Amino acid sequence: MVNGKTGIVQIVFSANGTGRIEAWYDEGGFDIYPFEYAYFEDKDENRWYVEFIWTGQYSIMFQDGVDYEVTITTSRLLIGDYLFERQ
């Protein structure tokens, strides 16, 4: 679900701390949502988190300024409850 619509989502992270979410909606249409991000580690809990800072007009899927637990493997990215597979 993206903005209350079903669709396909691609999330792109650039090495410079910026990225974008590209959403293709099942009912038609396409949106790009730019963001900045920062990773940080909670050494007490031995966990990694990512914070999204939305730089576009809208935020989707993730709340601005909220920390989400991140799990990364060679083929998958789990951000909070959202699972992404590497393409």
C-alpha positions as CSV (number, residue, x, y, z in Angstrom):
1,M,0.0,0.0,0.0
2,V,1.3,3.4,-1.0
3,N,-0.7,6.5,0.0
4,G,-3.7,4.2,0.5
5,K,-3.3,2.6,-3.0
6,T,-1.9,-0.8,-4.0
7,G,1.1,-0.8,-6.2
8,I,4.8,-1.6,-6.7
9,V,7.4,0.4,-4.8
10,Q,11.1,0.8,-5.5
11,I,13.3,2.4,-2.9
12,V,16.7,3.8,-3.9
13,F,19.4,4.8,-1.4
14,S,22.3,6.9,-2.7
15,A,25.7,7.0,-0.9
16,N,25.3,10.8,-0.3
17,G,22.4,10.3,2.2
18,T,19.6,11.0,-0.3
19,G,17.2,8.7,-2.0
20,R,13.8,8.3,-3.6
21,I,10.8,6.1,-3.5
22,E,9.2,5.4,-6.8
23,A,5.6,4.1,-6.7
24,W,3.7,2.6,-9.7
25,Y,0.0,2.3,-8.8
26,D,-2.1,-0.6,-9.9
27,E,-4.9,1.8,-10.9
28,G,-2.4,3.7,-13.0
29,G,-0.1,6.6,-12.3
30,F,3.4,7.0,-11.0
31,D,5.0,9.1,-8.2
32,I,8.5,9.9,-7.0
33,Y,9.1,10.9,-3.4
34,P,12.6,12.2,-2.6
35,F,14.1,11.9,0.9
36,E,17.2,12.2,2.9
37,Y,18.2,9.5,5.4
38,A,20.6,8.7,8.2
39,Y,21.6,5.3,9.7
40,F,22.5,5.0,13.3
41,E,23.3,2.2,15.7
42,D,21.9,1.7,19.2
43,K,24.9,-0.1,20.8
44,D,22.9,-0.9,24.0
45,E,20.3,-2.8,22.0
46,N,22.8,-3.9,19.2
47,R,20.3,-2.7,16.5
48,W,20.5,-0.4,13.5
49,Y,17.9,2.2,12.6
50,V,17.2,4.5,9.7
51,E,15.6,7.9,9.9
52,F,13.8,9.3,6.8
53,I,13.6,13.1,6.2
54,W,11.2,13.8,3.4
55,T,12.4,16.5,1.1
56,G,9.5,16.4,-1.3
57,Q,5.9,17.6,-0.9
58,Y,4.7,14.3,0.6
59,S,5.8,11.5,2.8
60,I,4.7,8.0,2.1
61,M,5.0,4.7,3.9
62,F,7.3,6.1,6.6
63,Q,6.8,9.0,9.0
64,D,9.2,11.9,8.9
65,G,11.5,12.0,11.9
66,V,10.5,8.5,13.2
67,D,13.2,5.8,13.7
68,Y,12.7,2.4,12.0
69,E,14.6,-0.7,12.8
70,V,16.5,-2.0,9.8
71,T,17.6,-5.5,8.8
72,I,19.7,-5.9,5.7
73,T,20.8,-9.1,3.9
74,T,22.4,-9.5,0.5
75,S,18.9,-9.9,-1.0
76,R,16.4,-8.2,1.3
77,L,15.9,-5.0,3.2
78,L,13.4,-4.9,6.1
79,I,12.4,-1.5,7.4
80,G,10.0,-1.7,10.2
81,D,7.2,-3.9,8.8
82,Y,8.1,-3.3,5.2
83,L,10.1,-6.0,3.3
84,F,11.9,-5.1,0.1
85,E,13.7,-7.6,-2.2
86,R,16.8,-6.6,-4.1
87,Q,16.3,-6.3,-7.8
